[in-house]
Amino acid sequence: MVQPIPIRGTRLQGPAAEPPPAFEDERSETRTLVFAAQVAAAIGVASLASLPVLTGSQPGLVRLAAPVCAAVLAVAYLAGFGRGRVRRPVVVLLLQAVIGLMPFGASWSVAGGFFAGSVLLTFRPVLAVPGALLACAGAAVVPALPGGSVAAGLAGAVSAGVATLALFGLGTAARLVAERGEQVRELKRQAITEERKRFSSDLHDLLGMSLSAITLKGELVDRLVLGRPGQAKEELGELLVMSRRALADVRTIAAGYRDLSIEDECRAAAAVLSAAGTRVTVARSGLGGLPPQVATVLAMVLREGVTNVLRHSSASWCAFSVSTEDGTAWLEIVNDGAAGAACDGADSGAGLRNLRDRVQALDGALTTETGPDGTHRLLAAIPVRSGPQLARRRRAS
C-alpha cells in the first residue's frame, strides 16, 4: 500500500512580500504632509504679495484685484505641481507670467517666486536655472524703476528668491514622494505577478502526479468492483491515501511550504508506476547530504517526469536514478514509451518549462531527449558544491 508522504518545509519569506500596512500608512501620511506644506507655502507667498496692496493707498480696483490675482497664482501652482504631479505646465507658466507683471506695486515682486519656482519644476536645470534667475532679476528691477528705490528692488529680489526656493523645494519633495509611491506600487505588482507564477507552478508540479495516480486508481477500482470486490476495496484504500496526499500538497502550496523529501518521492513514484502496470527500476545513492533546496527541486523533477510517463506515454518500463557525484546531484528518468507520447522535447508544455526554471535557478541544467529505439530520457543536474557537469555525464553515457 502506498504510504502518505510527509511534506516538510519552512515558510518562504523574501522580497516578494508586500509592504506592511504600517509602511503604507507612513507613505500616505508623508504625501499629505508635503501637500499641506505646499498649500501653506502658496498661501503664504500669495499673502505676502497681496496684503501690502490691500493695506496701502492703491485705488479700490487694484486692492480688489490683487488678492484675486494672488489666489489665482496659488491655485495655478497647486494645480500644476501639487502632490508631485506636473499638469499643463505651459498654461500654468503663462498665467503666472502675465499675473506676475501686474502693476500692483513693489510688494507684488514676491509673486515672481511662483513663476520662477514653476520654471525650476518644469524644465531641465540648463534652462530652468537661467530662467529662474531672470525672473528674480525682473522682480528686483520693477520696484527699482523710476519712482522706486534700489532698496525696494533688492527687497523684491530677496523676497522672490525666498519664495522661489520654498515653492521649488516643496514641489521637488512632492515629486520624490510621488515617485517613491509609484516604485512601491510597481514592486507590489511584480510581487503579485511572481506569487501567481509561483502558485501556478507549484500547483502543476506538486499535484500532477497525485491526480494522475488517483485517476489510474479510480479506473482500476471501476474495473475490479464487480468481479473482484476484495481487491477493489484494497485499491480504494490506496486511492484514499493518495487523495489525502494530494490534499496535503494543496495545503503545502497554500501555506507557502516548499521543501520535499527526495527519498519519499522515490518511493511514491515507484508505487504509482507499479500501480499503473509499469515495471520500475530505482537506484539511489549519496542523498543524505543534499541541501533542502536541491532535494526539493529534484523531487519536483521526479514528480513531473513520472507524471509525463503516466499521461503522455505507453511505457512498459521506467527506470530512474538519483545520486550525487563530484559535487553534483543527478536525476535521470528513462522509459520506453516515447514512441507513443503525446508530447516530447525539451519545451513540451508548462511542466518542463517550470522545472527548467527551477533547475536553472540553482545553476543546474535539465535536458530531455528521445532515442531512435523509442526510449525517452530526462536528465537533471544541480551543483551541490561545484558547478554542473551535465556535458561530461552525457558524453560518458
C-alpha positions as CSV (number, residue, x, y, z in Angstrom):
1,M,0.0,0.0,0.0
2,V,1.2,3.5,-0.8
3,Q,2.2,5.4,2.3
4,P,1.3,9.0,2.8
5,I,4.3,11.3,2.2
6,P,5.0,13.9,4.8
7,I,6.0,17.3,3.4
8,R,8.4,19.3,5.4
9,G,9.5,22.9,5.0
10,T,9.6,26.4,6.2
11,R,7.5,29.3,5.1
12,L,9.2,31.4,2.4
13,Q,9.8,35.0,3.1
14,G,11.6,37.4,0.8
15,P,11.3,40.5,-1.4
16,A,8.1,39.2,-3.0
17,A,6.2,40.1,0.2
18,E,4.1,43.2,0.0
19,P,5.0,46.2,2.1
20,P,3.4,46.1,5.6
21,P,0.3,48.2,6.2
22,A,2.3,50.5,8.6
23,F,4.6,51.4,5.7
24,E,1.6,52.2,3.5
25,D,0.2,54.5,6.2
26,E,3.5,56.2,6.6
27,R,3.8,56.9,2.9
28,S,0.2,58.3,2.8
29,E,0.9,60.5,5.8
30,T,4.1,61.8,4.2
31,R,2.2,62.7,1.0
32,T,-0.4,64.5,3.0
33,L,2.2,66.5,5.0
34,V,4.1,67.5,1.9
35,F,1.0,68.7,0.1
36,A,-0.1,70.6,3.2
37,A,3.2,72.3,3.2
38,Q,2.8,73.2,-0.4
39,V,-0.6,74.7,0.3
40,A,0.8,76.7,3.3
41,A,3.7,78.0,1.2
42,A,1.4,79.0,-1.7
43,I,-0.9,80.8,0.6
44,G,2.0,82.5,2.4
45,V,3.6,83.8,-0.8
46,A,0.2,85.0,-2.1
47,S,-0.4,86.8,1.2
48,L,3.0,88.5,1.2
49,A,2.3,89.7,-2.3
50,S,-1.3,91.0,-1.8
51,L,-1.6,92.2,1.8
52,P,0.6,95.3,1.4
53,V,-1.6,96.2,-1.6
54,L,-4.7,95.8,0.5
55,T,-3.4,98.0,3.3
56,G,-1.8,100.6,1.0
57,S,-3.1,103.6,-0.7
58,Q,-3.8,101.9,-4.1
59,P,-7.1,102.6,-5.9
60,G,-10.0,100.4,-4.9
61,L,-10.0,98.3,-8.1
62,V,-6.3,97.5,-7.6
63,R,-6.9,96.5,-4.0
64,L,-9.7,94.2,-5.1
65,A,-7.8,92.7,-8.0
66,A,-4.5,92.0,-6.1
67,P,-5.9,89.3,-3.7
68,V,-7.8,87.7,-6.6
69,C,-4.7,87.5,-8.7
70,A,-2.6,86.2,-5.8
71,A,-5.2,83.4,-5.2
72,V,-5.1,82.5,-8.9
73,L,-1.3,82.2,-8.7
74,A,-1.5,79.9,-5.7
75,V,-4.3,77.7,-7.2
76,A,-2.4,77.5,-10.5
77,Y,0.8,76.4,-8.7
78,L,-1.0,73.7,-6.7
79,A,-3.0,72.5,-9.7
80,G,0.2,72.3,-11.9
81,F,2.6,71.0,-9.3
82,G,0.7,69.8,-6.2
83,R,1.2,66.2,-5.0
84,G,4.2,65.7,-7.2
85,R,2.3,65.9,-10.5
86,V,3.2,68.2,-13.4
87,R,0.0,69.1,-15.2
88,R,-0.4,71.7,-18.0
89,P,2.9,73.4,-17.2
90,V,2.8,75.7,-20.2
91,V,-0.6,77.1,-19.3
92,V,0.4,77.5,-15.6
93,L,3.6,79.3,-16.6
94,L,1.8,81.7,-19.0
95,L,-0.8,82.5,-16.4
96,Q,1.9,83.1,-13.7
97,A,4.0,85.3,-16.1
98,V,1.0,87.5,-17.0
99,I,-0.2,87.9,-13.4
100,G,3.3,88.4,-12.1
101,L,3.7,91.5,-14.3
102,M,0.6,93.2,-12.9
103,P,1.4,96.8,-11.7
104,F,0.4,96.3,-8.1
105,G,3.4,97.9,-6.5
106,A,6.8,96.9,-5.1
107,S,5.3,94.2,-2.8
108,W,4.0,92.4,-5.8
109,S,7.5,91.4,-6.8
110,V,7.3,88.4,-4.5
111,A,4.7,86.9,-6.8
112,G,7.6,86.3,-9.2
113,G,8.5,83.4,-7.0
114,F,5.6,81.5,-8.3
115,F,6.8,81.8,-11.9
116,A,10.5,81.1,-11.0
117,G,9.7,78.1,-8.8
118,S,7.4,76.7,-11.6
119,V,10.2,77.1,-14.1
120,L,12.6,75.1,-11.9
121,L,10.0,72.4,-11.6
122,T,9.2,72.2,-15.3
123,F,12.5,72.4,-17.2
124,R,15.9,70.8,-17.1
125,P,18.5,72.7,-15.0
126,V,20.3,74.0,-18.0
127,L,17.2,76.0,-18.9
128,A,15.4,76.3,-15.6
129,V,18.2,77.9,-13.6
130,P,18.8,80.9,-16.0
131,G,15.0,81.3,-16.4
132,A,14.5,81.4,-12.6
133,L,17.4,83.9,-12.2
134,L,15.9,86.2,-14.9
135,A,12.5,86.0,-13.1
136,C,14.1,87.0,-9.8
137,A,16.1,89.8,-11.5
138,G,12.9,91.1,-13.0
139,A,11.4,91.1,-9.6
140,A,14.3,93.4,-8.5
141,V,14.1,95.7,-11.5
142,V,10.4,96.5,-11.3
143,P,10.5,98.1,-7.8
144,A,13.7,100.0,-8.7
145,L,12.2,101.7,-11.7
146,P,11.7,105.5,-11.6
147,G,9.6,106.2,-8.6
148,G,11.0,103.3,-6.6
149,S,14.3,102.7,-4.8
150,V,17.3,100.4,-5.0
151,A,16.5,99.1,-1.5
152,A,13.0,98.2,-2.7
153,G,14.5,96.4,-5.7
154,L,16.8,94.4,-3.5
155,A,14.0,93.5,-1.1
156,G,11.9,92.4,-4.1
157,A,14.7,90.2,-5.4
158,V,15.3,88.6,-2.0
159,S,11.6,88.0,-1.5
160,A,11.2,86.5,-4.9
161,G,14.2,84.3,-4.3
162,V,13.0,83.0,-1.0
163,A,9.6,82.3,-2.5
164,T,11.2,80.5,-5.4
165,L,13.3,78.3,-3.2
166,A,10.3,77.4,-0.9
167,L,8.0,76.6,-3.8
168,F,10.6,74.7,-5.7
169,G,11.8,72.7,-2.7
170,L,8.3,71.7,-1.7
171,G,7.4,70.8,-5.3
172,T,10.5,68.6,-5.6
173,A,9.7,66.9,-2.3
174,A,6.2,66.2,-3.5
175,R,7.6,64.7,-6.7
176,L,10.1,62.5,-4.9
177,V,7.3,61.2,-2.6
178,A,5.1,60.5,-5.6
179,E,7.9,58.7,-7.5
180,R,8.6,56.6,-4.4
181,G,5.0,55.7,-4.2
182,E,4.9,54.6,-7.8
183,Q,8.0,52.5,-7.2
184,V,6.4,50.8,-4.3
185,R,3.2,50.2,-6.3
186,E,5.3,48.7,-9.1
187,L,7.1,46.4,-6.6
188,K,3.7,45.3,-5.3
189,R,2.6,44.5,-8.9
190,Q,5.7,42.5,-9.5
191,A,5.3,40.7,-6.2
192,I,1.7,39.7,-7.1
193,T,2.8,38.5,-10.5
194,E,5.6,36.4,-9.1
195,E,3.4,34.9,-6.4
196,R,0.8,34.0,-9.0
197,K,3.5,32.4,-11.1
198,R,4.8,30.5,-8.1
199,F,1.4,29.3,-7.1
200,S,0.6,28.1,-10.7
201,S,4.0,26.4,-11.0
202,D,3.7,24.7,-7.6
203,L,0.1,23.6,-8.3
204,H,1.2,22.0,-11.5
205,D,4.4,20.4,-10.2
206,L,3.1,19.1,-6.8
207,L,-0.4,17.9,-7.8
208,G,0.3,16.5,-11.3
209,M,1.5,13.0,-10.3
210,S,-1.0,12.7,-7.4
211,L,-4.0,13.5,-9.6
212,S,-2.8,11.2,-12.3
213,A,-2.3,8.4,-9.8
214,I,-5.8,9.0,-8.4
215,T,-7.3,8.7,-11.9
216,L,-5.5,5.5,-12.5
217,K,-6.6,4.0,-9.2
218,G,-10.2,5.1,-9.9
219,E,-10.2,3.4,-13.2
220,L,-8.7,0.2,-11.7
221,V,-11.3,0.2,-8.9
222,D,-14.1,0.6,-11.5
223,R,-12.8,-2.5,-13.4
224,L,-12.5,-4.6,-10.2
225,V,-15.5,-3.6,-8.2
226,L,-17.9,-6.2,-9.7
227,G,-15.6,-9.2,-10.3
228,R,-13.0,-8.8,-7.5
229,P,-14.6,-6.7,-4.8
230,G,-11.9,-7.6,-2.2
231,Q,-9.1,-6.3,-4.4
232,A,-11.2,-3.3,-5.3
233,K,-11.6,-2.4,-1.7
234,E,-7.8,-2.6,-1.2
235,E,-7.2,-0.4,-4.2
236,L,-9.8,2.0,-2.9
237,G,-7.9,2.3,0.3
238,E,-4.8,3.2,-1.6
239,L,-6.8,5.7,-3.6
240,L,-7.9,7.4,-0.3
241,V,-4.3,7.6,0.8
242,M,-3.3,9.2,-2.5
243,S,-6.2,11.7,-2.2
244,R,-5.0,12.6,1.4
245,R,-1.6,13.2,0.0
246,A,-2.9,15.4,-2.7
247,L,-4.8,17.4,-0.1
248,A,-1.6,17.8,1.9
249,D,0.1,19.1,-1.3
250,V,-2.7,21.7,-1.7
251,R,-2.2,22.8,1.9
252,T,1.5,22.9,1.3
253,I,1.0,25.3,-1.7
254,A,-1.4,27.5,0.2
255,A,0.9,27.8,3.2
256,G,3.9,28.6,1.2
257,Y,6.0,25.5,2.1
258,R,8.4,24.2,-0.4
259,D,10.8,21.5,1.0
260,L,10.1,18.0,-0.2
261,S,11.8,14.7,0.6
262,I,13.5,13.1,-2.4
263,E,13.5,9.7,-0.6
264,D,9.8,9.9,-0.1
265,E,9.2,11.0,-3.7
266,C,11.3,8.0,-5.0
267,R,9.1,5.6,-3.0
268,A,5.9,7.3,-4.1
269,A,6.9,7.4,-7.8
270,A,7.8,3.7,-7.8
271,A,4.5,2.8,-6.2
272,V,2.5,4.9,-8.7
273,L,4.2,3.4,-11.7
274,S,3.8,-0.1,-10.4
275,A,0.1,0.5,-9.8
276,A,-0.1,1.6,-13.5
277,G,1.4,-1.7,-14.6
278,T,4.8,-0.3,-15.4
279,R,8.0,-2.2,-14.5
280,V,10.1,0.1,-12.3
281,T,13.8,0.2,-11.5
282,V,15.0,2.6,-8.9
283,A,18.6,3.5,-7.9
284,R,19.5,5.9,-5.1
285,S,22.9,6.8,-3.6
286,G,24.5,9.6,-1.7
287,L,21.3,11.5,-0.9
288,G,21.9,12.1,2.8
289,G,23.8,15.4,2.4
290,L,21.7,17.1,-0.2
291,P,20.7,20.7,0.6
292,P,17.0,21.1,1.1
293,Q,16.5,23.3,-1.9
294,V,18.3,20.9,-4.2
295,A,16.4,17.9,-2.8
296,T,13.1,19.8,-3.3
297,V,13.8,20.6,-6.9
298,L,14.9,17.1,-7.7
299,A,11.7,15.8,-6.1
300,M,9.6,18.1,-8.3
301,V,11.5,17.0,-11.4
302,L,10.9,13.4,-10.4
303,R,7.2,14.1,-9.9
304,E,6.8,15.8,-13.3
305,G,8.8,13.1,-15.1
306,V,6.7,10.3,-13.6
307,T,3.5,12.3,-14.4
308,N,4.6,12.6,-18.0
309,V,5.2,8.9,-18.2
310,L,1.7,8.2,-16.9
311,R,0.0,10.8,-19.0
312,H,1.8,11.0,-22.3
313,S,3.4,7.7,-23.0
314,S,2.7,4.0,-23.3
315,A,5.8,2.9,-21.4
316,S,6.1,-0.7,-20.3
317,W,9.2,0.0,-18.1
318,C,10.7,3.0,-16.4
319,A,14.0,3.4,-14.6
320,F,15.1,6.4,-12.6
321,S,18.1,7.1,-10.5
322,V,19.1,9.8,-8.1
323,S,22.7,10.2,-6.9
324,T,25.5,12.7,-6.1
325,E,28.8,12.6,-7.9
326,D,31.7,15.1,-7.8
327,G,29.6,17.8,-6.0
328,T,26.7,17.5,-8.4
329,A,23.2,15.9,-7.8
330,W,21.9,13.9,-10.7
331,L,18.4,12.7,-11.5
332,E,17.8,10.5,-14.6
333,I,14.5,9.1,-15.8
334,V,14.4,6.7,-18.7
335,N,11.3,4.9,-20.2
336,D,10.4,3.1,-23.4
337,G,7.2,5.0,-24.2
338,A,8.4,7.9,-26.2
339,A,7.1,6.5,-29.5
340,G,3.5,6.8,-28.3
341,A,4.0,10.0,-26.4
342,A,1.5,12.8,-26.8
343,C,4.3,15.4,-26.4
344,D,8.1,15.3,-26.4
345,G,11.1,17.6,-26.4
346,A,12.7,20.0,-24.1
347,D,10.0,22.6,-24.1
348,S,6.8,20.5,-24.3
349,G,4.4,22.1,-22.0
350,A,4.3,24.2,-18.9
351,G,5.6,21.4,-16.7
352,L,9.0,21.0,-18.2
353,R,9.4,24.8,-18.6
354,N,8.6,25.2,-14.9
355,L,11.1,22.6,-14.0
356,R,13.8,24.0,-16.2
357,D,13.3,27.4,-14.5
358,R,13.7,25.8,-11.1
359,V,16.8,23.8,-12.0
360,Q,18.4,26.8,-13.7
361,A,17.7,28.9,-10.6
362,L,20.1,26.7,-8.8
363,D,22.7,26.9,-11.6
364,G,21.7,23.5,-12.8
365,A,20.7,22.1,-16.2
366,L,17.8,19.9,-17.4
367,T,17.6,18.1,-20.7
368,T,15.3,15.7,-22.5
369,E,16.0,13.5,-25.5
370,T,14.4,10.7,-27.4
371,G,16.4,7.8,-28.8
372,P,15.9,6.0,-32.1
373,D,14.6,3.0,-30.3
374,G,11.7,4.9,-28.7
375,T,13.2,5.5,-25.3
376,H,12.8,8.8,-23.6
377,R,15.4,10.2,-21.3
378,L,15.2,13.2,-18.8
379,L,18.4,14.3,-17.1
380,A,18.7,17.0,-14.4
381,A,22.0,18.1,-12.8
382,I,22.3,20.5,-10.0
383,P,25.6,21.5,-8.4
384,V,25.8,20.8,-4.7
385,R,29.3,22.2,-4.1
386,S,30.8,22.6,-7.6
387,G,29.5,23.6,-11.0
388,P,27.2,21.4,-13.1
389,Q,28.8,18.7,-15.1
390,L,26.0,17.8,-17.4
391,A,28.0,17.7,-20.5
392,R,30.6,15.3,-19.1
393,R,27.8,13.0,-17.8
394,R,26.1,13.0,-21.2
395,R,29.3,12.2,-23.1
396,A,30.0,9.3,-20.6
397,S,26.6,7.8,-21.2
